[in-house]
Amino acid sequence: MNIAFSLFEKCNSEAIAVIEKASSHTYGELQSWSSQVAQELQENHGVKPADRIGLICADGFYYIAFSLGIIKADACFVPIAPELSELERKSLVQTMHLHGIITGDAASGMYRYERITIPSEPSWHHEFASMNPALIRFSSGTTGESKGVLLCNSTLLERGMAANEGLQITPADRIVWVLPMSHHFAVSILLYLWNGATIVIPPTHFASDILSSATENRSTVLYASPFHFFLLTSELEKISWPDLRLAVSTTSAIQAEVAEKFAKATGIHPSQALGIIEAGLPFINRIEPSKRPLSIGLPQPAFEAKIMGATNEPVEPGCPGNLFIKGPGFFDAYIAPWKKRHDVLYEGEWFDTGDIAVKDGEGFYQLQGRSKSVISIGGMKFFPEEVEAILCEHPAVQEARVSTRQHPQFGSISFAEIVLKSQKKLTASELLSFCRKRLARHKTPAEILFVEQIPKTSSGKILRR
């Protein structure tokens, strides 16, 4: 099956799919644009089934049309986040062995296609092609190294259906879109469209514009990061939002006081959720978000979860341990290095989320931290090791450690501790400028601290906070 074709076979072509900048686009328009993109890719650019096609485009109706067009062409859609540095983008292109890149204009729908000649296909290509691939998310993942996370057409459908058991999206819903499409597509954009809903895209990410767009279009769902909830609480006293039925906080833990302010202004308490690129949306606290604001709730109906110790032994309720989950829509493979799902999962079916969690006596889960060192900033994840490697490329830097701390506005921010080489001098602004040329903005440390030494473990590894 092809999820893009199936989507349009079941949708109402006259229904509104996307609202942006006071313009409405129907499902029929989206079908027409995506079909045109697919036809041009195949006939004009020689795109073949299972070719990996990157997309660079600002968020909006045309981003969605381009991405669905790639999938309709039986190619594999690879989002390329606009904020990536030139070096990061080059690494993605090479690691994923892209066959081409679409650079789209989100205002006009025009695009430029760049064909990329691959000297030889990677060793995993034939197995990859046989799996009916649809999407690759180039991600820091949860295992400590950057990789591509492969999702096939049937997998996208499975995880969308499983996620919607909690979200309950219907054609009557209008979802306010504030997250980056290049990072959030599989269980958000595709899920909303599959269920016939309308995606409302505010003109800017200023709180006033988000709320004005939401209320003017009678939006019913907000799916956002803690940072967005923080921004909105400062404006909600001025605007009523009577149509809101569901608010979901994802990407990192929301602060209890922010959740309370939002609930007081809207009457809807944010539901904490756990979304994972490898697994979809296994948790959403729909049952008791007001009583347990920091809990991710019970596992969604299609999922099972358990807490395990360091040697995979069972952990008693109330004790922290590693969070494992089992359910539908798990990733199909990791790319570079190639690893199929079964070879990654514990006992062939349980996925180690990399989170430390606690399960209480009533079965509710709450995250305590990470067993791996992944960092989440504004809904976008990365590993400190990749930032530390860039910092250490500076000729004056001896060692670096990247960590996060809580921030009242952004949820968390990253900072770097730097040990300089003997006799070397360097300012924080010089090092930040060095980073900005090599790293995406969300990976660039917000602060630089110069220290005498960095704590190490007994084996000589950097001691993580």
Backbone torsions as a table, in degrees:
resi	resn	phi	psi	omega
1	MET	NA	157.1	175.9
2	ASN	-120.0	114.8	-171.5
3	ILE	-63.9	-29.9	179.5
4	ALA	-69.4	-43.1	176.4
5	PHE	-64.8	-44.3	-178.2
6	SER	-62.2	-37.0	179.5
7	LEU	-58.0	-47.6	-176.0
8	PHE	-77.6	-20.5	175.6
9	GLU	-68.6	-27.4	-176.0
10	LYS	-102.7	-10.2	-174.1
11	CYS	-84.9	163.2	172.2
12	ASN	-89.8	111.0	-173.3
13	SER	-62.3	-21.2	-178.8
14	GLU	-91.7	-9.8	179.5
15	ALA	-72.5	155.4	-179.3
16	ILE	-82.1	124.8	178.9
17	ALA	-93.6	-44.0	-175.0
18	VAL	-138.7	137.0	171.3
19	ILE	-120.4	124.0	176.3
20	GLU	-151.4	139.7	178.1
21	LYS	49.7	46.3	176.8
22	ALA	66.0	11.0	177.3
23	SER	-111.2	142.0	178.3
24	SER	-112.0	136.9	179.2
25	HIS	-121.9	127.9	-177.9
26	THR	-82.8	167.7	173.8
27	TYR	-62.5	-32.3	177.5
28	GLY	-63.9	-41.6	177.2
29	GLU	-64.8	-42.4	179.8
30	LEU	-63.9	-39.3	177.1
31	GLN	-63.7	-43.5	-178.6
32	SER	-64.2	-46.7	-179.1
33	TRP	-64.5	-45.1	-178.1
34	SER	-66.4	-35.7	177.8
35	SER	-66.8	-38.2	178.2
36	GLN	-64.4	-43.1	178.0
37	VAL	-61.1	-44.6	-179.7
38	ALA	-61.4	-44.1	-179.1
39	GLN	-64.1	-43.6	-179.6
40	GLU	-66.1	-38.4	178.1
41	LEU	-61.8	-41.9	-177.5
42	GLN	-76.3	-46.7	-172.3
43	GLU	-86.0	-36.9	-175.4
44	ASN	-95.7	-26.7	-173.5
45	HIS	-118.5	2.0	173.8
46	GLY	67.6	25.6	179.0
47	VAL	-69.6	132.6	-176.8
48	LYS	-111.1	162.8	176.2
49	PRO	-54.6	137.2	178.4
50	ALA	74.4	3.4	170.6
51	ASP	-63.2	142.6	179.6
52	ARG	-95.9	115.1	-174.2
53	ILE	-116.6	120.6	178.1
54	GLY	-81.8	155.3	177.7
55	LEU	-134.3	125.4	172.9
56	ILE	-118.6	116.9	-178.0
57	CYS	-166.9	147.7	173.7
58	ALA	-70.2	156.4	-178.3
59	ASP	-63.8	146.7	176.5
60	GLY	152.7	-173.3	-179.3
61	PHE	-55.2	-43.5	-175.7
62	TYR	-73.0	-29.2	173.1
63	TYR	-58.3	-45.9	-179.6
64	ILE	-64.7	-41.0	179.7
65	ALA	-63.3	-42.7	178.7
66	PHE	-63.2	-46.0	-176.7
67	SER	-64.7	-43.5	178.3
68	LEU	-68.0	-32.2	176.9
69	GLY	-63.7	-41.1	177.3
70	ILE	-60.9	-46.0	-179.6
71	ILE	-66.4	-39.4	178.3
72	LYS	-60.9	-30.5	179.1
73	ALA	-77.3	7.8	-176.8
74	ASP	63.5	18.7	174.6
75	ALA	-92.1	177.5	-178.8
76	CYS	-109.9	119.9	-176.6
77	PHE	-78.2	125.5	179.0
78	VAL	-123.2	100.5	178.5
79	PRO	-63.6	136.2	174.6
80	ILE	-117.5	108.9	-175.9
81	ALA	-61.4	130.7	-177.8
82	PRO	-60.1	-25.8	-175.2
83	GLU	-80.7	-5.2	-179.4
84	LEU	-63.7	143.3	174.5
85	SER	-72.5	168.9	179.8
86	GLU	-60.6	-39.6	179.9
87	LEU	-67.5	-40.6	179.5
88	GLU	-66.2	-40.8	179.3
89	ARG	-64.1	-42.3	179.1
90	LYS	-62.2	-40.3	178.5
91	SER	-62.7	-42.9	178.3
92	LEU	-60.4	-48.6	-178.3
93	VAL	-58.4	-43.6	-177.6
94	GLN	-73.5	-42.8	-176.3
95	THR	-68.1	-38.2	-179.9
96	MET	-87.1	-4.1	179.6
97	HIS	52.7	55.3	-177.9
98	LEU	-66.3	143.5	176.0
99	HIS	-91.7	-18.6	-179.4
100	GLY	-173.6	165.5	179.6
101	ILE	-135.2	130.5	169.8
102	ILE	-95.8	125.3	170.6
103	THR	-109.1	109.0	-171.3
104	GLY	-103.7	152.5	174.4
105	ASP	-100.4	112.4	-175.7
106	ALA	-70.6	-14.1	-179.1
107	ALA	-88.3	-36.5	-173.5
108	SER	-111.1	-21.0	-175.1
109	GLY	86.1	-0.7	175.5
110	MET	-75.4	155.1	179.6
111	TYR	-151.7	159.9	175.3
112	ARG	-116.7	134.8	178.7
113	TYR	-109.7	127.9	177.6
114	GLU	-111.8	116.3	177.3
115	ARG	-82.7	138.0	-179.7
116	ILE	-116.2	126.6	179.4
117	THR	-87.6	121.3	177.9
118	ILE	-97.6	121.0	-178.5
119	PRO	-53.2	-42.6	176.4
120	SER	-156.7	147.7	-179.7
121	GLU	-68.6	146.5	177.7
122	PRO	-64.5	161.2	-175.1
123	SER	-61.8	-24.4	-176.6
124	TRP	-90.7	0.2	-170.4
125	HIS	-61.3	-44.3	-175.0
126	HIS	-66.3	-40.2	176.8
127	GLU	-67.1	-41.1	175.9
128	PHE	-57.3	-48.1	-177.5
129	ALA	-64.0	-31.2	-178.0
130	SER	-74.1	-9.5	-173.8
131	MET	-95.1	5.0	-178.6
132	ASN	58.6	57.3	-174.5
133	PRO	-69.2	145.8	-179.7
134	ALA	-124.7	-36.0	-172.8
135	LEU	-151.2	139.8	171.7
136	ILE	-124.4	123.4	172.2
137	ARG	-100.2	115.9	174.1
138	PHE	-78.1	114.0	-167.0
139	SER	-141.2	153.8	170.4
140	SER	-68.8	-18.9	175.0
141	GLY	62.9	-154.9	-178.5
142	THR	-123.5	8.2	-174.3
143	THR	-113.5	11.4	171.0
144	GLY	94.8	3.0	177.5
145	GLU	-145.6	150.1	179.3
146	SER	-69.3	145.1	-178.4
147	LYS	-162.9	171.3	171.4
148	GLY	-99.0	133.4	178.1
149	VAL	-104.1	114.6	-175.0
150	LEU	-90.7	130.9	174.8
151	LEU	-125.4	122.7	178.9
152	CYS	-88.8	169.5	-175.3
153	ASN	-57.0	-47.9	-178.8
154	SER	-66.2	-32.9	178.8
155	THR	-65.7	-42.2	178.0
156	LEU	-59.6	-41.4	179.3
157	LEU	-66.5	-44.8	-179.6
158	GLU	-59.9	-47.1	-176.5
159	ARG	-71.7	-31.8	176.4
160	GLY	-64.8	-43.5	179.3
161	MET	-66.4	-38.8	178.8
162	ALA	-66.9	-42.5	-179.5
163	ALA	-64.9	-35.6	-174.7
164	ASN	-75.8	-8.8	173.9
165	GLU	-63.4	-29.0	177.3
166	GLY	-95.0	-39.8	-176.9
167	LEU	-73.8	-35.5	178.8
168	GLN	56.7	46.7	177.0
169	ILE	-73.1	135.1	178.5
170	THR	-132.8	172.9	177.1
171	PRO	-60.2	-17.5	179.7
172	ALA	-79.0	-10.9	-175.3
173	ASP	-85.6	146.5	172.2
174	ARG	-127.4	114.3	-172.2
175	ILE	-100.5	126.8	175.7
176	VAL	-76.4	123.3	-176.5
177	TRP	-100.5	117.3	179.7
178	VAL	-129.0	-6.3	-178.9
179	LEU	-92.4	157.2	179.5
180	PRO	-70.8	128.3	-177.9
181	MET	-64.5	-29.1	-179.6
182	SER	-70.2	-17.1	179.1
183	HIS	-106.1	-24.3	-175.0
184	HIS	-130.7	100.9	-177.0
185	PHE	-136.7	-44.3	-168.6
186	ALA	-67.8	-46.7	-179.3
187	VAL	-109.8	28.7	176.3
188	SER	-136.0	-79.7	-178.5
189	ILE	-55.8	-53.2	-178.2
190	LEU	-63.6	-39.6	-179.7
191	LEU	-63.4	-44.3	-178.9
192	TYR	-63.0	-44.7	-179.2
193	LEU	-68.7	-39.6	179.6
194	TRP	-57.9	-33.2	-177.9
195	ASN	-98.4	13.6	170.9
196	GLY	74.3	17.7	-177.9
197	ALA	-82.7	175.0	177.8
198	THR	-110.6	134.0	178.0
199	ILE	-99.9	120.8	-178.7
200	VAL	-103.2	118.4	-177.0
201	ILE	-108.7	110.5	179.5
202	PRO	-63.7	154.9	-178.8
203	PRO	-66.6	-30.7	175.6
204	THR	-142.5	176.7	177.1
205	HIS	-99.5	15.7	170.6
206	PHE	-68.5	142.3	-176.3
207	ALA	-56.5	-40.5	-178.4
208	SER	-63.6	-39.0	179.4
209	ASP	-71.3	-38.1	178.0
210	ILE	-61.9	-47.6	-177.2
211	LEU	-69.8	-39.1	178.2
212	SER	-62.8	-45.9	179.0
213	SER	-63.6	-40.6	-178.9
214	ALA	-63.9	-46.3	-176.1
215	THR	-76.2	-38.5	178.9
216	GLU	-62.5	-33.5	-178.5
217	ASN	-98.9	9.9	176.3
218	ARG	53.3	49.5	-177.9
219	SER	-69.3	144.9	-174.6
220	THR	-111.4	-18.2	-174.2
221	VAL	-134.3	136.0	171.7
222	LEU	-121.9	121.8	178.7
223	TYR	-121.6	105.8	-166.9
224	ALA	-147.7	173.8	176.6
225	SER	-91.3	163.1	177.0
226	PRO	-54.6	-33.1	178.5
227	PHE	-60.1	-42.3	179.6
228	HIS	-66.7	-39.5	177.4
229	PHE	-62.3	-39.6	177.5
230	PHE	-60.8	-46.4	179.9
231	LEU	-59.7	-44.2	-173.9
232	LEU	-68.8	-29.8	-177.8
233	THR	-62.4	-26.6	-179.1
234	SER	-75.9	-17.6	-177.2
235	GLU	-109.8	-16.6	-172.8
236	LEU	-64.7	-24.4	179.2
237	GLU	-65.5	-21.1	-176.9
238	LYS	-94.1	-16.7	-172.1
239	ILE	-131.6	135.8	175.1
240	SER	-91.4	142.0	-179.8
241	TRP	-128.0	72.2	-172.0
242	PRO	-71.9	-21.2	-175.2
243	ASP	-87.1	-9.4	-178.0
244	LEU	-64.8	127.1	178.0
245	ARG	-116.5	-21.6	-175.9
246	LEU	-148.3	129.8	174.0
247	ALA	-125.7	123.7	-176.9
248	VAL	-118.5	128.7	176.0
249	SER	-105.1	126.6	-176.7
250	THR	-138.6	175.4	177.9
251	THR	84.9	-34.7	176.0
252	SER	-163.6	173.1	-175.2
253	ALA	-71.2	133.4	176.1
254	ILE	-83.6	144.7	177.9
255	GLN	-74.8	139.3	-175.6
256	ALA	-57.9	-39.8	-178.1
257	GLU	-68.1	-33.1	176.4
258	VAL	-68.0	-42.7	178.3
259	ALA	-61.0	-40.7	-179.6
260	GLU	-66.2	-41.9	178.8
261	LYS	-62.8	-42.2	179.6
262	PHE	-64.1	-44.1	-179.4
263	ALA	-64.7	-39.1	-179.8
264	LYS	-64.1	-36.3	-177.1
265	ALA	-81.0	-30.2	-173.0
266	THR	-112.1	-20.9	-173.8
267	GLY	84.0	-0.1	-179.8
268	ILE	-117.9	120.2	179.4
269	HIS	-87.0	129.6	-179.8
270	PRO	-57.9	134.7	175.8
271	SER	-93.5	119.1	177.7
272	GLN	-70.9	135.3	-178.6
273	ALA	-129.9	158.2	173.8
274	LEU	-120.9	109.2	176.1
275	GLY	-107.4	136.9	-177.2
276	ILE	-134.5	128.5	-177.6
277	ILE	-59.9	-33.1	179.4
278	GLU	-75.6	-19.8	-169.4
279	ALA	-131.4	-11.3	-179.6
280	GLY	94.0	-130.2	-176.1
281	LEU	-125.6	78.8	-175.2
282	PRO	-76.0	-20.4	-178.4
283	PHE	-132.9	140.4	167.3
284	ILE	-155.0	127.1	-175.1
285	ASN	-85.8	80.0	179.1
286	ARG	-88.0	-17.9	-171.1
287	ILE	-82.2	-50.1	-175.3
288	GLU	-135.2	55.9	-179.2
289	PRO	-66.4	-28.5	-179.4
290	SER	-76.6	-37.8	-179.5
291	LYS	-80.4	-29.7	-177.9
292	ARG	-128.9	68.9	-173.4
293	PRO	-63.1	-24.0	-177.8
294	LEU	-98.0	-1.8	-179.0
295	SER	-85.7	144.7	173.2
296	ILE	-86.8	2.5	172.7
297	GLY	85.5	-155.9	176.3
298	LEU	-90.3	158.2	174.1
299	PRO	-60.3	144.8	174.6
300	GLN	-57.4	155.7	-174.9
301	PRO	-51.9	-33.5	-176.7
302	ALA	-82.8	-4.3	-173.3
303	PHE	-115.1	155.0	168.2
304	GLU	-119.1	153.1	178.8
305	ALA	-142.1	155.1	174.0
306	LYS	-155.3	155.0	177.7
307	ILE	-104.1	130.4	-177.8
308	MET	-130.1	152.8	-179.4
309	GLY	-81.5	-172.7	-175.0
310	ALA	-62.3	-29.2	178.9
311	THR	-108.8	26.9	177.3
312	ASN	64.1	29.2	174.3
313	GLU	-89.7	152.0	179.1
314	PRO	-61.2	147.4	179.8
315	VAL	-116.8	137.3	-179.0
316	GLU	-69.0	150.1	175.2
317	PRO	-53.0	138.3	-179.6
318	GLY	92.0	-10.7	179.8
319	CYS	-104.3	136.8	-179.7
320	PRO	-72.2	151.2	177.5
321	GLY	-170.2	-174.9	-178.8
322	ASN	-79.9	133.1	-178.4
323	LEU	-88.3	120.1	175.8
324	PHE	-113.9	144.8	178.2
325	ILE	-133.5	156.0	177.5
326	LYS	-137.9	136.2	179.8
327	GLY	171.9	-173.2	-177.2
328	PRO	-83.7	162.0	173.5
329	GLY	77.1	17.3	176.0
330	PHE	-65.4	154.1	178.8
331	PHE	-52.6	153.5	-178.0
332	ASP	-89.9	-32.5	179.5
333	ALA	-167.8	158.6	165.9
334	TYR	-95.7	144.8	178.6
335	ILE	-113.6	134.9	174.7
336	ALA	58.9	74.9	5.0
337	PRO	-84.1	148.1	-177.8
338	TRP	-70.4	121.8	175.4
339	LYS	-142.3	123.3	178.2
340	LYS	-77.0	156.0	-174.6
341	ARG	-50.3	-48.1	-175.0
342	HIS	-60.3	-30.6	-178.2
343	ASP	-79.0	-13.2	-178.7
344	VAL	-98.3	-37.2	-174.0
345	LEU	-71.7	145.0	176.7
346	TYR	-71.5	127.2	-175.5
347	GLU	55.7	25.5	175.4
348	GLY	76.5	2.0	-176.3
349	GLU	-146.4	-18.3	-177.4
350	TRP	-101.5	131.2	179.6
351	PHE	-102.0	127.5	176.2
352	ASP	-82.0	109.7	-174.3
353	THR	-70.9	-18.7	-174.9
354	GLY	83.8	4.0	179.5
355	ASP	-99.9	145.5	168.3
356	ILE	-93.9	128.2	-176.3
357	ALA	-140.5	165.6	175.8
358	VAL	-126.5	137.4	174.7
359	LYS	-110.0	125.8	-179.2
360	ASP	-86.1	-179.2	-175.3
361	GLY	-66.2	-18.0	179.3
362	GLU	-98.6	5.6	175.5
363	GLY	90.3	5.6	179.2
364	PHE	-85.7	141.3	-177.0
365	TYR	-107.1	145.4	173.7
366	GLN	-138.0	132.3	-179.3
367	LEU	-76.2	141.7	179.6
368	GLN	-112.2	-16.9	-177.6
369	GLY	155.6	-163.2	-177.5
370	ARG	-116.4	137.6	170.7
371	SER	-79.3	-27.5	171.9
372	LYS	-99.4	174.7	-170.3
373	SER	-99.9	18.0	-176.5
374	VAL	-58.5	143.2	179.6
375	ILE	-116.3	138.7	177.5
376	SER	-120.5	122.1	178.9
377	ILE	-125.9	113.8	176.1
378	GLY	58.0	34.0	177.9
379	GLY	88.9	2.3	-179.6
380	MET	-121.4	131.9	-171.8
381	LYS	-108.1	150.0	175.3
382	PHE	-159.4	168.7	178.4
383	PHE	-105.5	141.8	-179.5
384	PRO	-61.7	-28.7	-178.1
385	GLU	-59.3	-37.7	-178.4
386	GLU	-70.6	-32.6	176.8
387	VAL	-73.1	-41.3	178.7
388	GLU	-61.2	-36.7	179.1
389	ALA	-63.6	-39.5	178.2
390	ILE	-67.9	-44.7	179.3
391	LEU	-57.5	-40.4	-177.3
392	CYS	-75.7	-8.2	173.5
393	GLU	-74.0	-19.3	177.9
394	HIS	-68.4	132.3	-174.5
395	PRO	-61.9	-16.6	-178.9
396	ALA	-95.1	-6.8	-173.8
397	VAL	-97.0	127.2	177.1
398	GLN	-90.0	-48.7	-179.0
399	GLU	-145.4	159.2	178.5
400	ALA	-148.2	145.9	172.1
401	ARG	-134.4	128.0	179.8
402	VAL	-108.4	129.9	-178.1
403	SER	-138.4	177.9	175.3
404	THR	-126.3	159.0	170.9
405	ARG	-139.7	156.8	-179.6
406	GLN	-65.9	145.4	179.2
407	HIS	-137.1	133.1	-175.6
408	PRO	-63.2	-26.0	-178.7
409	GLN	-96.8	-46.3	-171.2
410	PHE	-97.4	0.7	-176.8
411	GLY	84.9	-57.9	174.1
412	SER	-155.2	154.0	174.4
413	ILE	-133.0	156.4	179.4
414	SER	-100.3	152.6	174.7
415	PHE	-142.9	156.8	-178.2
416	ALA	-120.2	133.3	171.8
417	GLU	-98.7	130.3	-171.8
418	ILE	-123.9	130.2	170.2
419	VAL	-105.7	120.8	-178.8
420	LEU	-85.2	151.6	173.7
421	LYS	-66.9	153.2	-179.1
422	SER	-56.0	133.2	177.0
423	GLN	72.9	4.2	-179.7
424	LYS	-95.6	146.4	177.2
425	LYS	-122.5	144.1	-177.1
426	LEU	-161.7	138.6	176.6
427	THR	-99.6	160.1	178.6
428	ALA	-61.8	-41.3	-179.0
429	SER	-64.7	-37.2	177.6
430	GLU	-64.5	-41.3	-179.1
431	LEU	-71.3	-37.9	177.3
432	LEU	-64.6	-39.7	176.6
433	SER	-62.1	-40.2	176.5
434	PHE	-59.4	-43.6	-178.7
435	CYS	-67.6	-41.9	-174.7
436	ARG	-62.2	-25.3	178.8
437	LYS	-80.1	-13.8	-172.7
438	ARG	-121.8	-14.6	-175.3
439	LEU	-128.1	150.6	171.5
440	ALA	-61.4	156.1	-174.1
441	ARG	-59.7	-40.3	-177.3
442	HIS	-71.0	-16.8	177.8
443	LYS	-90.0	-19.3	-178.8
444	THR	-70.8	126.8	-178.2
445	PRO	-57.4	142.6	176.7
446	ALA	-77.4	-25.5	-178.7
447	GLU	-139.2	149.6	173.9
448	ILE	-119.6	126.8	177.4
449	LEU	-120.4	125.7	177.6
450	PHE	-90.9	126.1	-176.4
451	VAL	-128.5	164.3	180.0
452	GLU	-78.0	-36.4	179.8
453	GLN	-154.9	162.4	179.0
454	ILE	-114.7	128.6	-178.2
455	PRO	-59.6	142.3	-179.3
456	LYS	-125.8	157.1	172.4
457	THR	-78.3	173.6	180.0
458	SER	-63.2	-22.4	179.3
459	SER	-91.9	3.0	176.1
460	GLY	92.0	4.4	178.3
461	LYS	-85.0	155.9	177.5
462	ILE	-60.8	130.6	178.3
463	LEU	-82.2	115.9	-178.0
464	ARG	-81.6	148.1	178.6
465	ARG	-73.7	NA	NA
